[in-house]
Amino acid sequence: MSRSKFLLGLALAGVAALAQAGLPVPLERPATVLRQVNQAALLGLAQAGSRVVAVGERGAVLLSDDAGLSWRQAASVPVSVTLTAVQFVNARTGWAVGHYGVVLKSEDGGEHWSRQLDGRGVAKLMLQDAQAHGSTKNQTEALRMVQEGADKPLLTMHFVNEREGLVAGAFNILLQTLDGGATWQAIASRLDNPKVAHLYALYRDGAQLLLVGEQGLLLHSADGGQHFERIATPYAGSYFGVTIEASGAWLVAGLRGNVLRSTDSGRSWTALANPAPVSVTGLLRDTQGGQGTQAVWLANQAGQLLTPEVGSNRLRLVRTSSSQQPASLLRLADGTLLMAGWNGIARVTP
């Protein structure tokens, strides 16, 4: 089972379980205090100046001020939902997203977080978008989302600066803010996604934006998200990672180790030979790594680190790590790669 499908199943099952038990939902509980922070299940990594920030299940936000050698828990996180992604645009300002439609913001380098949005608000935004721009089917789907409540997993994000950002997730959710998260707008109606496939990853390079998800879904915007075009690919399984290489080539990666490259903006594709046909769950375009701006790193479910061979259509196995189900990669200034997974943080030297 893929990492993303497991997380979605966990989120959906959790709603029913909490309702039966009569417990307050994770939206109303602060993050669980961890007994052993170095063994937390983690899904997202980001750099906030010289600090490293990691996020994961039960609202875990971990901070490291020594390049990932030691970790401590953030002072204040208002929710105990699973957090799936994190990004900082400078040393102090950053966002995290997760299950129950949660969007959190920090303005002090990750020490304290405030909730900007949750799944109830997400559902209302999706309904407004569908009523204004969507089909009858989209309106019916959005109304169902409102009726079902807060469970709306957010899985990926990208902020351009302190004001402009996108978050995306399950059920075709795509939201935009132009004021640092003070207000949000659903823009899912811009997507050619009639099956309401889940959106797993996005990558932005200037005005170009690539968005991938279930069932071979790939969407491209050449104008920063104002308009999207659906791009056909030769694989019908889920993609969990996407990037644009230094050469301008598009790279998508996902289930069963399928990694595809297009050098002509999606008109044709080449499959990269993969020595490890295991689902790719983490992908990083490293603009400062040992291979210069050519470096792209991929992590699979087995904890293996791979990279495309320069000048060929093959992947090279670089290292096998101790990481279990790695979900995110981060390169440090000394060249070390951090991998966030179900057993915490693994350090890898390529």
KOLBA-800792 format. One record per residue: residue number from 1; x, y, z of N, C-alpha, C in turn. Coordinates in steps of 0.1 Angstrom, whole numbers, plus 5000, padded with zeros to 4 digits. Layout:
N
<node NUM <X Y Z> <X Y Z> <X Y Z>> ...
***
This chain:
350
<node 1 <5008 4988 5000> <5000 5000 5000> <5009 5012 5000>> <node 2 <5005 5022 4992> <5013 5035 4991> <5012 5043 5004>> <node 3 <5022 5051 5006> <5021 5060 5018> <5009 5069 5018>> <node 4 <5006 5075 5006> <4995 5085 5006> <4981 5078 5008>> <node 5 <4980 5066 5002> <4967 5059 5004> <4966 5054 5019>> <node 6 <4977 5050 5025> <4976 5046 5039> <4972 5058 5047>> <node 7 <4978 5070 5045> <4974 5082 5052> <4960 5086 5051>> <node 8 <4955 5085 5038> <4941 5088 5036> <4932 5078 5043>> <node 9 <4935 5065 5043> <4927 5055 5050> <4927 5058 5065>> <node 10 <4939 5062 5070> <4940 5065 5084> <4931 5076 5088>> <node 11 <4931 5087 5080> <4923 5098 5083> <4908 5095 5083>> <node 12 <4904 5088 5073> <4890 5085 5072> <4885 5076 5083>> <node 13 <4893 5066 5086> <4890 5057 5097> <4889 5064 5111>> <node 14 <4898 5074 5112> <4899 5081 5125> <4887 5089 5128>> <node 15 <4880 5094 5118> <4868 5102 5120> <4857 5093 5127>> <node 16 <4855 5081 5121> <4845 5072 5127> <4849 5068 5141>> <node 17 <4861 5065 5143> <4866 5060 5156> <4864 5070 5167>> <node 18 <4867 5083 5164> <4866 5094 5173> <4852 5096 5177>> <node 19 <4843 5095 5167> <4829 5098 5169> <4823 5088 5178>> <node 20 <4827 5075 5176> <4822 5064 5185> <4827 5065 5199>> <node 21 <4839 5070 5200> <4845 5070 5214> <4841 5083 5221>> <node 22 <4835 5092 5214> <4831 5105 5221> <4842 5114 5225>> <node 23 <4854 5112 5218> <4866 5120 5222> <4866 5133 5214>> <node 24 <4872 5143 5219> <4873 5155 5211> <4882 5153 5198>> <node 25 <4878 5158 5187> <4885 5155 5175> <4899 5162 5175>> <node 26 <4908 5157 5168> <4922 5162 5168> <4923 5177 5165>> <node 27 <4912 5182 5158> <4913 5197 5156> <4912 5205 5169>> <node 28 <4907 5199 5179> <4905 5206 5192> <4915 5203 5202>> <node 29 <4924 5193 5199> <4934 5189 5209> <4948 5194 5204>> <node 30 <4956 5199 5213> <4970 5203 5209> <4978 5191 5206>> <node 31 <4989 5193 5200> <4998 5182 5195> <5001 5173 5207>> <node 32 <5002 5160 5204> <5006 5150 5214> <5021 5152 5218>> <node 33 <5023 5152 5231> <5037 5153 5236> <5044 5140 5234>> <node 34 <5055 5140 5227> <5062 5128 5223> <5072 5124 5234>> <node 35 <5072 5111 5237> <5082 5106 5247> <5096 5105 5241>> <node 36 <5096 5101 5228> <5109 5100 5221> <5108 5107 5208>> <node 37 <5112 5119 5207> <5110 5127 5195> <5118 5121 5183>> <node 38 <5129 5114 5186> <5137 5109 5175> <5131 5096 5168>> <node 39 <5119 5092 5174> <5113 5080 5168> <5099 5084 5162>> <node 40 <5096 5096 5161> <5083 5100 5156> <5081 5097 5141>> <node 41 <5069 5094 5137> <5066 5092 5123> <5065 5106 5117>> <node 42 <5074 5108 5107> <5075 5122 5101> <5072 5121 5086>> <node 43 <5066 5132 5081> <5062 5132 5067> <5068 5144 5059>> <node 44 <5072 5155 5066> <5076 5167 5059> <5088 5173 5065>> <node 45 <5097 5179 5057> <5109 5186 5061> <5110 5199 5054>> <node 46 <5116 5209 5062> <5118 5222 5056> <5130 5229 5063>> <node 47 <5136 5239 5056> <5146 5247 5062> <5140 5260 5066>> <node 48 <5143 5265 5078> <5138 5278 5082> <5151 5286 5087>> <node 49 <5158 5292 5077> <5171 5297 5080> <5180 5286 5083>> <node 50 <5187 5287 5094> <5196 5276 5098> <5189 5264 5105>> <node 51 <5177 5266 5108> <5169 5256 5116> <5163 5246 5106>> <node 52 <5161 5234 5110> <5154 5224 5103> <5141 5221 5110>> <node 53 <5130 5220 5102> <5117 5218 5108> <5111 5205 5102>> <node 54 <5106 5196 5110> <5100 5184 5105> <5086 5183 5111>> <node 55 <5077 5177 5103> <5063 5175 5108> <5058 5161 5105>> <node 56 <5048 5157 5113> <5043 5143 5112> <5030 5140 5119>> <node 57 <5029 5128 5123> <5016 5124 5129> <5014 5130 5143>> <node 58 <5001 5131 5146> <4996 5136 5159> <5001 5150 5162>> <node 59 <5002 5158 5151> <5006 5172 5153> <5020 5174 5156>> <node 60 <5029 5164 5154> <5043 5166 5157> <5049 5176 5148>> <node 61 <5056 5186 5155> <5065 5196 5148> <5078 5195 5156>> <node 62 <5088 5191 5149> <5101 5189 5156> <5111 5199 5150>> <node 63 <5120 5205 5158> <5129 5215 5155> <5143 5210 5158>> <node 64 <5153 5214 5149> <5167 5211 5151> <5175 5223 5147>> <node 65 <5184 5227 5156> <5193 5238 5154> <5207 5234 5153>> <node 66 <5209 5221 5150> <5223 5216 5148> <5223 5206 5136>> <node 67 <5216 5210 5126> <5217 5203 5113> <5211 5189 5114>> <node 68 <5201 5187 5122> <5194 5174 5123> <5200 5164 5132>> <node 69 <5210 5168 5140> <5217 5159 5149> <5208 5156 5162>> <node 70 <5201 5167 5166> <5192 5165 5178> <5180 5173 5175>> <node 71 <5169 5169 5182> <5156 5174 5179> <5148 5177 5192>> <node 72 <5139 5187 5191> <5130 5190 5202> <5117 5193 5196>> <node 73 <5106 5192 5205> <5093 5194 5200> <5090 5209 5201>> <node 74 <5082 5214 5191> <5078 5228 5191> <5070 5232 5203>> <node 75 <5071 5245 5207> <5065 5249 5220> <5050 5248 5219>> <node 76 <5043 5251 5208> <5029 5252 5207> <5024 5249 5193>> <node 77 <5016 5238 5193> <5009 5234 5180> <4995 5231 5184>> <node 78 <4985 5238 5179> <4971 5237 5184> <4963 5225 5180>> <node 79 <4968 5216 5171> <4961 5205 5167> <4969 5192 5168>> <node 80 <4962 5181 5169> <4970 5168 5169> <4967 5159 5157>> <node 81 <4964 5166 5146> <4962 5159 5133> <4975 5155 5127>> <node 82 <4975 5145 5118> <4987 5142 5111> <4991 5153 5101>> <node 83 <5003 5159 5102> <5008 5169 5094> <5016 5163 5083>> <node 84 <5013 5167 5070> <5019 5160 5059> <5030 5168 5051>> <node 85 <5030 5181 5053> <5040 5189 5045> <5042 5202 5053>> <node 86 <5054 5208 5050> <5058 5220 5057> <5067 5228 5048>> <node 87 <5066 5241 5048> <5075 5250 5040> <5077 5263 5047>> <node 88 <5089 5268 5047> <5093 5281 5052> <5098 5290 5040>> <node 89 <5093 5302 5040> <5098 5311 5029> <5109 5320 5034>> <node 90 <5112 5320 5047> <5123 5326 5053> <5126 5320 5066>> <node 91 <5135 5326 5074> <5138 5320 5087> <5127 5320 5097>> <node 92 <5117 5328 5095> <5106 5329 5105> <5092 5325 5100>> <node 93 <5089 5327 5088> <5076 5325 5083> <5074 5312 5075>> <node 94 <5065 5304 5080> <5062 5291 5073> <5048 5286 5075>> <node 95 <5045 5276 5068> <5032 5269 5069> <5034 5254 5069>> <node 96 <5024 5248 5075> <5023 5233 5075> <5008 5229 5072>> <node 97 <5006 5218 5065> <4993 5214 5062> <4991 5199 5066>> <node 98 <4979 5194 5067> <4977 5181 5071> <4963 5176 5070>> <node 99 <4959 5165 5077> <4946 5160 5077> <4936 5169 5083>> <node 100 <4923 5166 5081> <4912 5175 5086> <4913 5189 5080>> <node 101 <4919 5190 5068> <4920 5203 5061> <4928 5213 5068>> <node 102 <4937 5209 5077> <4944 5219 5085> <4955 5227 5077>> <node 103 <4955 5240 5079> <4966 5248 5075> <4971 5256 5087>> <node 104 <4983 5254 5090> <4989 5261 5102> <5000 5271 5097>> <node 105 <5002 5282 5105> <5012 5292 5101> <5020 5295 5114>> <node 106 <5033 5296 5111> <5043 5300 5122> <5050 5313 5117>> <node 107 <5052 5322 5126> <5059 5334 5123> <5072 5336 5132>> <node 108 <5076 5325 5139> <5087 5325 5147> <5096 5313 5145>> <node 109 <5098 5309 5133> <5107 5298 5130> <5102 5284 5134>> <node 110 <5089 5283 5136> <5083 5270 5140> <5081 5267 5154>> <node 111 <5084 5277 5163> <5082 5275 5177> <5067 5274 5181>> <node 112 <5059 5284 5175> <5045 5285 5178> <5037 5285 5165>> <node 113 <5025 5279 5165> <5017 5278 5153> <5003 5282 5156>> <node 114 <4997 5288 5146> <4982 5291 5147> <4975 5285 5135>> <node 115 <4962 5282 5137> <4954 5275 5127> <4948 5286 5118>> <node 116 <4950 5285 5105> <4944 5294 5096> <4931 5288 5089>> <node 117 <4931 5275 5088> <4920 5268 5081> <4919 5254 5086>> <node 118 <4906 5249 5085> <4904 5234 5087> <4894 5229 5077>> <node 119 <4891 5216 5078> <4884 5210 5067> <4870 5215 5066>> <node 120 <4864 5221 5076> <4850 5226 5075> <4851 5239 5066>> <node 121 <4861 5247 5068> <4863 5259 5059> <4867 5255 5045>> <node 122 <4875 5244 5044> <4879 5239 5031> <4866 5235 5023>> <node 123 <4857 5228 5029> <4845 5223 5022> <4837 5234 5018>> <node 124 <4835 5245 5026> <4827 5256 5022> <4834 5263 5010>> <node 125 <4847 5264 5010> <4854 5271 4999> <4852 5263 4986>> <node 126 <4853 5250 4987> <4851 5241 4975> <4837 5242 4970>> <node 127 <4827 5244 4979> <4813 5245 4974> <4811 5259 4967>> <node 128 <4817 5269 4973> <4816 5282 4966> <4822 5282 4952>> <node 129 <4833 5276 4951> <4840 5275 4938> <4831 5267 4928>> <node 130 <4825 5256 4933> <4817 5247 4924> <4804 5254 4920>> <node 131 <4798 5262 4929> <4786 5269 4926> <4789 5280 4916>> <node 132 <4801 5286 4917> <4804 5297 4908> <4809 5293 4894>> <node 133 <4816 5282 4894> <4823 5278 4881> <4821 5263 4877>> <node 134 <4816 5255 4886> <4816 5241 4883> <4804 5235 4877>> <node 135 <4804 5222 4873> <4793 5215 4867> <4783 5211 4879>> <node 136 <4772 5206 4875> <4762 5200 4884> <4769 5189 4893>> <node 137 <4777 5181 4886> <4784 5170 4893> <4793 5176 4903>> <node 138 <4801 5186 4899> <4810 5192 4909> <4803 5198 4921>> <node 139 <4792 5204 4918> <4784 5210 4929> <4779 5200 4939>> <node 140 <4774 5189 4933> <4769 5178 4941> <4781 5172 4950>> <node 141 <4793 5170 4944> <4804 5165 4951> <4808 5175 4962>> <node 142 <4808 5188 4959> <4812 5198 4969> <4802 5199 4981>> <node 143 <4789 5197 4978> <4779 5197 4988> <4781 5185 4997>> <node 144 <4785 5173 4991> <4787 5162 4999> <4799 5164 5009>> <node 145 <4809 5171 5004> <4821 5174 5012> <4817 5183 5024>> <node 146 <4808 5192 5022> <4803 5200 5033> <4795 5192 5044>> <node 147 <4787 5183 5039> <4779 5174 5047> <4788 5165 5055>> <node 148 <4799 5160 5050> <4807 5150 5056> <4816 5157 5067>> <node 149 <4817 5170 5068> <4825 5176 5079> <4839 5179 5076>> <node 150 <4847 5177 5086> <4861 5183 5086> <4871 5175 5079>> <node 151 <4869 5162 5076> <4879 5153 5071> <4883 5156 5057>> <node 152 <4892 5164 5055> <4897 5168 5041> <4912 5168 5041>> <node 153 <4919 5157 5039> <4933 5157 5039> <4940 5166 5029>> <node 154 <4949 5174 5034> <4958 5182 5025> <4971 5176 5025>> <node 155 <4977 5175 5013> <4989 5166 5011> <5001 5173 5006>> <node 156 <5000 5185 5000> <5011 5192 4994> <5009 5207 4994>> <node 157 <5019 5214 4992> <5018 5229 4992> <5030 5235 4986>> <node 158 <5028 5248 4982> <5040 5256 4977> <5036 5271 4979>> <node 159 <5045 5278 4986> <5044 5292 4988> <5055 5299 4980>> <node 160 <5052 5309 4972> <5061 5317 4965> <5068 5327 4974>> <node 161 <5061 5333 4983> <5066 5343 4992> <5057 5343 5004>> <node 162 <5058 5354 5012> <5050 5355 5024> <5035 5357 5022>> <node 163 <5031 5359 5009> <5017 5362 5007> <5011 5352 4997>> <node 164 <5018 5347 4987> <5012 5339 4977> <5015 5324 4979>> <node 165 <5004 5316 4980> <5007 5301 4982> <4995 5293 4977>> <node 166 <4998 5280 4974> <4988 5270 4970> <4989 5258 4980>> <node 167 <4978 5252 4983> <4978 5239 4990> <4968 5230 4982>> <node 168 <4971 5217 4982> <4963 5208 4975> <4962 5195 4983>> <node 169 <4952 5186 4979> <4951 5174 4986> <4941 5165 4980>> <node 170 <4935 5157 4989> <4925 5147 4985> <4913 5153 4979>> <node 171 <4906 5145 4970> <4893 5149 4965> <4894 5162 4956>> <node 172 <4905 5164 4949> <4907 5175 4940> <4908 5188 4947>> <node 173 <4911 5189 4959> <4912 5201 4967> <4924 5209 4962>> <node 174 <4922 5222 4957> <4932 5231 4954> <4928 5245 4959>> <node 175 <4936 5251 4968> <4933 5263 4974> <4944 5273 4972>> <node 176 <4941 5286 4971> <4950 5297 4968> <4949 5308 4979>> <node 177 <4960 5313 4983> <4959 5325 4991> <4968 5336 4985>> <node 178 <4964 5348 4986> <4972 5359 4981> <4976 5369 4992>> <node 179 <4972 5366 5004> <4975 5375 5016> <4980 5367 5028>> <node 180 <4989 5358 5025> <4996 5351 5036> <4987 5341 5044>> <node 181 <4975 5337 5038> <4967 5328 5045> <4956 5334 5053>> <node 182 <4955 5348 5053> <4944 5354 5060> <4930 5351 5054>> <node 183 <4930 5349 5040> <4919 5344 5033> <4923 5334 5023>> <node 184 <4914 5325 5019> <4917 5315 5009> <4906 5314 4999>> <node 185 <4909 5309 4987> <4900 5307 4976> <4902 5294 4970>> <node 186 <4891 5286 4968> <4892 5273 4961> <4893 5276 4946>> <node 187 <4902 5269 4940> <4904 5271 4925> <4904 5257 4918>> <node 188 <4897 5248 4924> <4896 5234 4919> <4889 5234 4905>> <node 189 <4880 5243 4903> <4873 5244 4890> <4882 5246 4878>> <node 190 <4895 5251 4881> <4904 5253 4870> <4910 5240 4865>> <node 191 <4908 5229 4873> <4915 5216 4870> <4906 5207 4861>> <node 192 <4912 5200 4851> <4905 5190 4844> <4907 5177 4851>> <node 193 <4898 5175 4861> <4900 5163 4870> <4886 5158 4873>> <node 194 <4879 5153 4862> <4864 5149 4864> <4862 5137 4874>> <node 195 <4873 5129 4876> <4871 5118 4886> <4874 5122 4900>> <node 196 <4877 5135 4902> <4880 5140 4915> <4892 5132 4921>> <node 197 <4902 5130 4913> <4914 5122 4918> <4921 5130 4929>> <node 198 <4927 5123 4938> <4935 5130 4948> <4948 5136 4942>> <node 199 <4952 5148 4948> <4963 5155 4943> <4974 5153 4953>> <node 200 <4986 5147 4949> <4996 5143 4958> <5008 5152 4959>> <node 201 <5012 5159 4948> <5024 5167 4948> <5023 5178 4938>> <node 202 <5030 5189 4941> <5031 5200 4931> <5045 5205 4931>> <node 203 <5049 5211 4920> <5062 5218 4919> <5060 5230 4911>> <node 204 <5067 5241 4915> <5066 5254 4908> <5080 5259 4905>> <node 205 <5081 5263 4892> <5094 5269 4888> <5090 5282 4880>> <node 206 <5091 5293 4886> <5086 5306 4880> <5071 5305 4878>> <node 207 <5067 5307 4865> <5053 5307 4862> <5048 5293 4859>> <node 208 <5057 5283 4857> <5054 5270 4855> <5050 5262 4867>> <node 209 <5039 5255 4867> <5034 5247 4878> <5030 5234 4873>> <node 210 <5035 5223 4880> <5031 5209 4877> <5024 5203 4889>> <node 211 <5013 5196 4887> <5005 5191 4898> <5002 5176 4894>> <node 212 <5005 5167 4903> <5003 5152 4900> <4994 5146 4911>> <node 213 <4988 5134 4906> <4980 5127 4916> <4977 5113 4912>> <node 214 <4965 5109 4915> <4960 5095 4912> <4959 5093 4897>> <node 215 <4959 5080 4894> <4955 5075 4880> <4962 5082 4869>> <node 216 <4975 5085 4871> <4983 5091 4861> <4980 5106 4859>> <node 217 <4974 5112 4868> <4970 5126 4867> <4982 5135 4867>> <node 218 <4983 5143 4856> <4993 5154 4855> <4987 5166 4849>> <node 219 <4988 5177 4856> <4982 5190 4852> <4994 5200 4852>> <node 220 <4993 5209 4841> <5004 5219 4839> <4998 5232 4838>> <node 221 <5004 5242 4844> <5000 5256 4843> <5012 5264 4838>> <node 222 <5011 5272 4828> <5022 5280 4823> <5021 5295 4828>> <node 223 <5010 5298 4836> <5008 5311 4841> <5006 5312 4856>> <node 224 <5013 5304 4863> <5012 5305 4878> <5000 5300 4884>> <node 225 <4992 5292 4877> <4980 5286 4883> <4967 5292 4878>> <node 226 <4968 5302 4869> <4955 5308 4864> <4947 5298 4855>> <node 227 <4955 5291 4847> <4949 5281 4838> <4957 5268 4839>> <node 228 <4950 5256 4838> <4957 5243 4838> <4953 5235 4826>> <node 229 <4963 5228 4821> <4960 5218 4810> <4964 5204 4815>> <node 230 <4955 5195 4812> <4958 5181 4815> <4967 5175 4805>> <node 231 <4978 5168 4810> <4988 5163 4802> <4988 5147 4802>> <node 232 <4987 5141 4791> <4986 5126 4790> <5000 5120 4793>> <node 233 <5000 5110 4801> <5012 5102 4804> <5010 5087 4801>> <node 234 <5020 5080 4798> <5018 5065 4795> <5016 5056 4807>> <node 235 <5015 5062 4819> <5013 5054 4831> <5000 5058 4838>> <node 236 <4992 5048 4842> <4979 5051 4847> <4978 5050 4863>> <node 237 <4990 5048 4869> <4990 5047 4883> <4993 5060 4890>> <node 238 <4994 5060 4903> <4995 5073 4910> <5010 5078 4909>> <node 239 <5011 5091 4908> <5024 5098 4909> <5024 5105 4923>> <node 240 <5035 5103 4930> <5037 5110 4943> <5048 5121 4943>> <node 241 <5055 5122 4932> <5065 5133 4931> <5066 5138 4917>> <node 242 <5070 5151 4916> <5072 5158 4903> <5082 5169 4905>> <node 243 <5090 5171 4895> <5099 5183 4895> <5102 5187 4881>> <node 244 <5109 5198 4879> <5115 5202 4866> <5130 5202 4868>> <node 245 <5137 5195 4860> <5151 5194 4860> <5158 5207 4855>> <node 246 <5170 5208 4858> <5178 5220 4854> <5177 5222 4839>> <node 247 <5176 5211 4831> <5175 5212 4817> <5162 5217 4812>> <node 248 <5152 5217 4821> <5138 5220 4817> <5130 5208 4815>> <node 249 <5135 5196 4816> <5128 5184 4815> <5118 5182 4827>> <node 250 <5107 5176 4824> <5097 5173 4835> <5100 5159 4839>> <node 251 <5099 5157 4853> <5101 5143 4858> <5090 5140 4868>> <node 252 <5083 5129 4866> <5073 5124 4875> <5076 5111 4880>> <node 253 <5072 5108 4892> <5076 5095 4898> <5065 5090 4907>> <node 254 <5063 5077 4908> <5052 5072 4916> <5053 5057 4919>> <node 255 <5041 5051 4918> <5039 5037 4922> <5049 5027 4914>> <node 256 <5053 5017 4921> <5061 5006 4915> <5074 5011 4909>> <node 257 <5079 5022 4913> <5091 5027 4908> <5090 5033 4894>> <node 258 <5078 5037 4890> <5077 5043 4877> <5082 5057 4877>> <node 259 <5092 5060 4869> <5098 5074 4868> <5098 5077 4853>> <node 260 <5092 5088 4849> <5091 5092 4835> <5096 5106 4833>> <node 261 <5103 5108 4822> <5108 5121 4819> <5103 5126 4805>> <node 262 <5100 5139 4804> <5096 5145 4792> <5105 5157 4789>> <node 263 <5111 5158 4777> <5119 5169 4773> <5112 5179 4764>> <node 264 <5099 5176 4762> <5092 5185 4752> <5078 5189 4758>> <node 265 <5079 5192 4771> <5067 5198 4778> <5055 5188 4778>> <node 266 <5058 5175 4779> <5047 5165 4781> <5042 5159 4768>> <node 267 <5047 5163 4756> <5042 5157 4744> <5047 5143 4742>> <node 268 <5058 5139 4747> <5063 5126 4747> <5071 5123 4760>> <node 269 <5072 5110 4763> <5077 5106 4776> <5087 5094 4774>> <node 270 <5097 5094 4783> <5107 5083 4783> <5107 5077 4797>> <node 271 <5105 5064 4799> <5106 5058 4812> <5121 5056 4816>> <node 272 <5124 5060 4828> <5138 5058 4833> <5140 5044 4839>> <node 273 <5150 5037 4834> <5152 5024 4839> <5156 5025 4854>> <node 274 <5148 5017 4862> <5150 5018 4876> <5155 5004 4882>> <node 275 <5166 5004 4889> <5171 4992 4894> <5163 4987 4906>> <node 276 <5154 4995 4911> <5146 4992 4923> <5131 4995 4920>> <node 277 <5124 4986 4915> <5110 4988 4911> <5101 4989 4923>> <node 278 <5104 4999 4932> <5096 5001 4944> <5090 5015 4944>> <node 279 <5079 5017 4949> <5072 5030 4948> <5081 5042 4953>> <node 280 <5082 5052 4945> <5089 5064 4949> <5080 5073 4957>> <node 281 <5084 5076 4969> <5075 5084 4978> <5081 5097 4982>> <node 282 <5094 5100 4978> <5100 5113 4981> <5108 5117 4969>> <node 283 <5108 5130 4966> <5116 5135 4955> <5120 5149 4958>> <node 284 <5133 5152 4955> <5139 5165 4957> <5147 5170 4946>> <node 285 <5144 5182 4941> <5153 5188 4931> <5163 5196 4939>> <node 286 <5175 5192 4939> <5186 5198 4947> <5194 5208 4939>> <node 287 <5192 5221 4941> <5199 5231 4933> <5212 5234 4939>> <node 288 <5216 5228 4950> <5230 5231 4955> <5238 5218 4958>> <node 289 <5234 5207 4953> <5240 5195 4957> <5253 5192 4950>> <node 290 <5258 5180 4952> <5271 5177 4947> <5272 5176 4932>> <node 291 <5260 5174 4925> <5260 5174 4911> <5255 5188 4906>> <node 292 <5256 5198 4914> <5252 5211 4910> <5237 5211 4908>> <node 293 <5232 5219 4898> <5218 5221 4896> <5212 5209 4889>> <node 294 <5220 5199 4885> <5215 5187 4879> <5210 5177 4889>> <node 295 <5213 5179 4901> <5209 5168 4911> <5194 5167 4914>> <node 296 <5189 5155 4912> <5176 5152 4916> <5177 5139 4924>> <node 297 <5171 5139 4936> <5171 5127 4945> <5157 5121 4946>> <node 298 <5157 5108 4946> <5144 5101 4948> <5146 5091 4959>> <node 299 <5136 5090 4967> <5136 5080 4978> <5124 5071 4976>> <node 300 <5126 5058 4978> <5115 5048 4976> <5111 5042 4990>> <node 301 <5100 5034 4989> <5095 5029 5001> <5105 5020 5009>> <node 302 <5114 5015 5002> <5124 5006 5009> <5135 5014 5015>> <node 303 <5135 5027 5015> <5145 5036 5021> <5157 5037 5012>> <node 304 <5156 5034 4999> <5167 5035 4990> <5167 5049 4984>> <node 305 <5179 5055 4982> <5181 5068 4976> <5186 5066 4961>> <node 306 <5180 5072 4952> <5184 5071 4938> <5185 5084 4931>> <node 307 <5192 5085 4920> <5194 5097 4912> <5195 5094 4898>> <node 308 <5190 5102 4889> <5191 5100 4874> <5206 5101 4870>> <node 309 <5210 5092 4862> <5224 5092 4857> <5225 5104 4847>> <node 310 <5235 5112 4848> <5237 5123 4838> <5239 5117 4824>> <node 311 <5231 5122 4815> <5233 5118 4801> <5227 5105 4797>> <node 312 <5218 5100 4806> <5212 5087 4802> <5198 5087 4807>> <node 313 <5191 5076 4804> <5177 5075 4809> <5176 5063 4819>> <node 314 <5185 5064 4829> <5186 5054 4839> <5187 5061 4853>> <node 315 <5182 5053 4863> <5184 5058 4877> <5195 5050 4883>> <node 316 <5203 5056 4891> <5214 5049 4898> <5211 5048 4913>> <node 317 <5213 5036 4918> <5211 5035 4933> <5223 5040 4940>> <node 318 <5220 5050 4948> <5231 5057 4955> <5234 5051 4969>> <node 319 <5224 5049 4976> <5226 5044 4990> <5213 5038 4995>> <node 320 <5214 5028 5004> <5202 5023 5011> <5203 5028 5025>> <node 321 <5192 5034 5030> <5192 5041 5043> <5184 5032 5053>> <node 322 <5183 5037 5065> <5175 5030 5075> <5161 5036 5075>> <node 323 <5158 5045 5067> <5145 5052 5067> <5134 5042 5063>> <node 324 <5123 5042 5070> <5111 5034 5067> <5101 5043 5061>> <node 325 <5096 5039 5049> <5086 5047 5042> <5090 5062 5041>> <node 326 <5101 5065 5036> <5105 5080 5036> <5095 5088 5027>> <node 327 <5092 5099 5032> <5082 5108 5026> <5087 5121 5021>> <node 328 <5099 5125 5027> <5104 5139 5023> <5119 5139 5024>> <node 329 <5125 5147 5016> <5140 5148 5016> <5144 5163 5017>> <node 330 <5155 5165 5024> <5160 5178 5026> <5176 5178 5025>> <node 331 <5182 5186 5017> <5196 5187 5016> <5202 5198 5025>> <node 332 <5211 5195 5034> <5218 5205 5042> <5230 5211 5036>> <node 333 <5235 5221 5042> <5246 5229 5036> <5259 5220 5034>> <node 334 <5260 5210 5043> <5272 5202 5042> <5271 5190 5032>> <node 335 <5260 5190 5025> <5258 5179 5015> <5250 5168 5020>> <node 336 <5248 5167 5034> <5240 5156 5039> <5225 5157 5035>> <node 337 <5219 5146 5032> <5205 5145 5030> <5198 5140 5042>> <node 338 <5187 5146 5046> <5178 5141 5056> <5166 5135 5050>> <node 339 <5162 5123 5055> <5150 5116 5050> <5140 5115 5061>> <node 340 <5128 5120 5060> <5118 5119 5070> <5109 5106 5067>> <node 341 <5108 5098 5077> <5100 5085 5075> <5092 5081 5087>> <node 342 <5087 5069 5087> <5079 5064 5098> <5087 5061 5110>> <node 343 <5100 5060 5109> <5109 5058 5121> <5118 5070 5124>> <node 344 <5113 5082 5120> <5120 5094 5123> <5129 5099 5112>> <node 345 <5140 5105 5115> <5149 5111 5105> <5161 5102 5103>> <node 346 <5164 5100 5091> <5177 5093 5087> <5186 5102 5080>> <node 347 <5199 5101 5083> <5209 5110 5077> <5216 5102 5066>> <node 348 <5217 5107 5054> <5224 5100 5043> <5234 5109 5037>> <node 349 <5246 5104 5035> <5256 5111 5027> <5257 5106 5013>> <node 350 <5253 5113 5003> <5253 5107 4989> <5267 5104 4985>> 
***
